[in-house]
Amino acid sequence: MTTSGQFGPASLSIDLAAEADRICDRLRYYLASTRRKGAVVALSGGIDSSVTAGLCVRALGSDRVFGLHMPERASSPETIGLSTSISDAFGFDSVVEEISPALEAVGCYRRYDDAVRKVVPEYGPGWKSKIVLPGVTDSDVLRIYSVVVEDPDGNQSRHRLTTEAYLGVVAATNFKQRVRKMMEYHYADLLNYVTTGTPNRLEYDQGFFVKLGDGAADVKPIAHLYKSQVYAMAEYLGVPEAVRSRPSTTDTYSLAQSQEEFYFSLPYARMDLCLYGKNNDVPIEAVAEATDLTVAQVERVYRDIDQKRKTTAYLHLQPDLAGAVPEIAHSLADQG
């Protein structure tokens, strides 16, 4: 059993070379089994898509990987530079697809603004915003999303979202992930490639993805890796330092927004330790010591983990069939 003196960041250490080889073997096996020629990777300029791209190049070669850069109106100005640094570093072809016109056509921005105006009536052209969630460690009260808005003069204010407004914001912004995935599948069809999903274990476990958006993919090479392990893998693979040092961001809203304030309870390094500790029955006192939290705070994080697993279980479900169709295989294992 792990003791408090033994548990810490080193508990997440893995043999990076062996793990990279194992993932690459799996990628090659999947492509051979499905008769696909290569992989399409949507590049966000973040650590997860960068590591996914690096692993695909290691497995398949740069000539069988194709990258997509898909900025839109709310993307950070630095995103395109960081994402292109990945295709340049690993030497694979890529293309820029500006998705703002598609999002405009389906009413993404209009629907988003309408949702925000339900709680901030004056919200309009020239304003910026993001949604945020209170921290979990200091209270057991129900956490409710708020929208932070910034007027054209730079003045910020925070407003609690009603359920209707929150659902409107989420439904509108989910267009972004789904349009990107639509474009990714277009190029996969065009090239006879597979699509790749880029969630790490923290995101995959906690449902931090959009169903049939960034949650849709043929392969998800890093879904079993904790975020800390993804960062270690990034250094091993040679992901540029500028990407490795970039704070995790959703890059979805017009105001800068971290993943922690949008969804997760803690910064990823502490969240990884809590999730690992919970998954591996590490004594809670050891987890508290390693994360510099109290036992009561870790217990709150654990309850939040369980709640997110429960509320996002739907995202992981396959389509429900009213009757069995045993002739159709649903996995490589079924194919023998």
N, C-alpha and C positions, 0 to 999 in steps of 0.2 A: 504493500500500500504506500502511496506517495505521502511523504510528510511535508510539513511546512518548510523545512530546510532544503528539500529536494525539488519542490515545485516552483517554476518560474518560466521566463521566456525560453530558456534552454529546453524546456519540456516539449516545445514545438519544433525543435531542430530535426531536420531530416537529411538523409543522404541525397543531396541535390542532383548529383550526376546519375545515380541509380534511378531516382524518381523521374528525372527528365527522360531517361531511356525507356522506362516503363510506359510513360504517357505516350511517347513517340511510337513505341511498338503498337500500342492500342490504336492510335490514329491510323497507322499504316494498315492494320488489320481491318479497321472499319471501312476504309476506302476500298480495299481489295474486295471486301464482302459485298459492298454496295455498288461496286463498279463505277466509282466516281474518280475523277482525275486529280482533284486538288481541293483546296479549301479557300473560302472567302472569309475574310475577317473585317468586321466593322471596327474602325479605329477611332477611339474617343480621345486619345491623348492621355488616357489614364493607365494605371499600372496593370489592370486585369486584361484589357484587350492587348496591351503590349506584350505581356507574357504569353498570352494565347498565340499571338502572331509569331513570337520567337520559337515557341514549341512546334508550331506548324512548319516553319522553315526548317527547323532541325529534323523534323520527321520526314518531310516531303521534298525539301529543296526550295530555293527561292523562286524557281520558275513554275512551281505548282501552287503558289500562294498568291492571292489577289486581295488587295486592300481597298476599303471604302472609307473616305472621309466625308462625313455628312453633317456639316454645320447647318445651323438655322438661326433665326433672328435673335434668340436669347443665348446663343452659345458664347462662351468666353472668347475674347479676341485672341488669347494664346492657344486655344484648342487646336486650330488647324496647323499651327507651327509645330506643336508637340506631336500631333498624330502623324504628320508627314516625316518627322524625324525618325519615327519607327520604321516606316516603309523604306526610308533612305538607309537606316542603319542595318536592316536585315536584307536589303537589296531586292525587294519584290515590287512588281508593278502595282499601281493603285490609281484611283480616279477620285476627283472631288465631285460630289453630287450635292448641290445646295438644295435642301428640302423645304425651305421656307415657302416657295410657291405651292407645293403640294399641301402643306399645312394650312396655308391661306385658303386654298380651294375647298378644303373640308371644314373650314370654319374653326380651326384650332384656336387661333388667337382671339377671335371674336367670342367664342364660347368661354374661353378663360377669363377675358375681361368682364363678361357678363356675370360670371360666378363670383369674381372678386367684388363687383359692385353690389352684390347682395349684402355685404357688410361694410363696404367703403364706397358709398354712392358716387363720390367725386372722382373715383379712379378712372383714368383715361389716357389719351396719348401723352407720351413723355414721362409717364410714371413707370416705376420698376417695382418688382415684388418677389417674394419667396414665401413658402410656408415652413413653419417650424413647429417642433414638438418639445414640450418641457422635458427636462432631465428626469430620470427615473430613480436615482440613488437616494434622494433625500425625502421622498414622500410616496405614500401609497395611494394618493388621490388619483382619480381618473385623469389620464393625460389627454388633452384635447388640442387639436391643431389650431394655430393662429396664423394669420397672414401678416407679414411685415411689408409695409408699402413705403415707397420713397417718392415724394412728389418731384416735379421738375426742378425745384429749388434745392433739392437735396435733403429735405426734412423727412425723417422717418417716424413712423408710428406703427403700433402693433394692435391687431384686432382679432378677437376670438372668432373662429369660423363656426357658423351654424353647420349642421349636418348637410343641409342642402347645398350650401356654398362649398364645403369641403369636397363633397362628391362631384360637384361641377368642376372644381379645379382639377381633381384627379382624372376625371373622364376626359377633360380637354388635353391635359399634358400627356396622357397615355397615347394620344395620336402620334406623338413624336417617336416613341419607341416602335410603334407599329408601322409607321411609314418607313423608318429606317430598316426594319426587318423585311418589309415588302421589297425594298430596293436590294437588300442583301440576297433575297431569294431570286430576284430577277437575274442578278449576275451569276448566282449558282446555277440557275437553269441554263443561262447562256453559255457557260463554260463547262457544264457537266461537273460542277464542284459540289462540295458539301458546305452547308452554313455552319458557323461556329457560334457557340454561346460562351460568354465570358464571365459568368458569376463565380466568385470564390465561395468557399464553404459558408462563410458568415452570411453572405447574401442569399445563397441557395437555401440554407437551413431556415433563415428568418423571412423568406418570401419577399426579398427586396428585388423584385423584377416584375415586369408587366406580362401577364398571360397573353400569348400570341404576339408579344412584342419582343423585348430582349430576352424573354423567357423561352422563346421558340428557337430551336436549333437542332441540327443533326448530331452534333457532338458538343460536349461541354468539358473540355480537357482539364479545367482547374476547379471544378465544383467541389472536389474533395479536399482542396488545400485551404487551410486557414489563411487569412489575409497576411499575417506575418510571414508565412511560408511563401506566399506569392511574391512578397517583396524580396525575400532571400533568393527565390528563383530568378527574379528579374536581374539581380546583380550577377548571378551565375551565367545567365544567358547573354549578358551584355546590353541590356536595355539602357539607353542613355540616362545619365544622371539627372538631367532636367525633368524627365518623366518620373524617375524614382523618388525625387524630392518634392514632387507636386502633391499638395494636400488632397485627400480624397474629396471629390465633389460630384454632385449629381449632374451639373452642367445642363440643367433643365429650365431653371428660372432666370429671370433677367437680373436679379440680385445674386451676388455670390452666395453659395450655400454649401455647407459641408454635409457629408452623409450623416454625421452625428446629430446635427440639429434637425435634420429632416426625418430620420428614421431610427438610428441605433441609439442605445442608451449611453454608450461610452466611446471614447476614441478606440480605434480598431485594436491596438495592442492590448488594451485591458479587456476589451470585449472578447477577443480571441481566447484569452486566458480563462475568462468566465465560461465561455462556451465549451472549451476543452475540459475544464474542470468538471462541469456538469455532465458532459458526455462520458467522462472516464471515471466518475465517482471519486474524484479527488476530494479529500476532506475540505469542507467549506472554510475552515480556519486557514488552511494553506492557500486557498484561492484569495481570501481576504488579504492575507499578508503579501502575496505576490502582486496584487493589484492596488495595494494601499487603500483598500476600502474596509469598512467594518463588516462583520458577519451579517448584520441586518441589511446593509446596502447590497451585499452579494445576493442575499435572499430575494431582495426586490428585483435585481437583475434577472435572477432565475425565473421569477414569476413572469417577468416581461418576456423572456425567451419562450416560456410555455405558452403564453397568450398569443404571441406572434405565430408560433407553430400552429396553434389551433385556428386562428383567424385566417391564415394564409394557406391552409391545407388545400383548399380548392384550387389554388394556382398550380399545384403539382398533379392534379388529377388528369387522367386520360379521358377522352370523350366516353360518356356512358352509353353502352349498347343495351337495347331492350331485350336482346337475345344473343346468345353466344355465336361467334363465327369462328369455329376452331380451325378452319382451313387457312386462316390468315395468321402468319407469324408476326409477333409484335416486338421481337428483340433478336439480336444476334444469337443469343443463347437458344432461342426457339428454333433457329435455323441449323443448330447443331454445329 
